[in-house]
């Protein structure tokens, strides 16, 4: 059996980075069900590892505004997985599913891809 690490499974390299963000959690009808703030723990061109005070419903879409150095990016994502991390905060992997061209350019520049 071939044992592959998480890093080998990833399509994009991850950069450890703490970035503040705000989020809207939307149901299948695009109605906002929760909102809050959090921070990234790492960032890639395809997604982020997010730390928040509340968990996300894996069936909901997450709309994010992330502060990346001097830029703000608007991007949508979906929950890949989630667990309780340090200090009883929630860690959630988010895969980006919708982003405009300026957001993608900022991500590409930020992650050096």
N, C-alpha and C positions, 0 to 999 in steps of 0.2 A: 504494500500500500504506500502511495506517495503522500507524505505529510507536507502540506504547504502552509506557510504562515499567513496571517491576515495581510501583512504587507505585500506578499506576493499576489494575493487575490485582488488587490486594489488596482483600479485603472489609472488613478492619479496619485502622485506623491502628496503626502500630508505635511503641512508646516505647523509646528506647535506655535500657537498664537492666541493671545487673549484679546478679544475684540468685543466691545459692548454691542448689544443689539436689542431691538424691540421685536415682538412677534404678535401675530394674530393667528389664532387657531380656528380654522373654519371647517364646518361640517360638509357633508356631501352636497348640500344646497348652497354652499358658499356663504352661509350665515356665520358670523363671528360668534364663537361659543366661549372663548377665553382670550385674554390678552395679557401681556406681561413683558418683563425684561429678563435678560440673561447674558451669557457671554460664551464666546467660542473657546474651546480648548485646543482645537486644531482645525485647519482649513485646507481644503484642496479645491481644485477647479470643479470637482463633481459633487462636493458636499462638505459638511462640517460635523464636528462633535460639539454638541451644545450642552451647557450646564444651566439649569433653571431650578426654581424653587417648587415647581409643579410638574407633574407628568403630563405627557401628551397621549391622546387617544390615537392609536396607530392607524385608524381609519380616516383621520382628519388631515387636511392640508395645512401646512404652516407657511404663512407669509412673513418674511423676515426683512428688516431693515438693519443692515450690519454696518458699523463704523469700521472702515478699513483704512487706517492711517488718516489721511485728510479727506477721504471719500466716503460717501454713503452709498450702499448698493441695496436695491430692492430685488428680492428673489423669492421664489416659491419652492417648497420642498415637501417631501413625504418622510415619515418616520420609517427607518430601517430597523432599528432596535433601540431598547432603552433599559436602563438599570439604575439602581440607587448607588450614587458615588459617595465621595467624601462629604462629611458634614450633613448627611441626609439630604443632599441635593440630588437632582435627577440628571443623569447623563443620557443624551439621546443622539444617535447618529441620524443625520438628516441627509437625504439624497436630493440634490437640486433637480427639479422637474421643469421649471420655467424661469427663464431669465432673459432680459433684454440685452442687446448687443453691448451697451456701455457697461453693464454689470459684468458681463463675460470678459470684457477687456480689462477691467480692474482686477478681477480674479486671476486672470492669466498673468498680469503684471505682478500681482502680489505673490503668487505661487511660483513665479519664474518658469512657467510652462510655455 
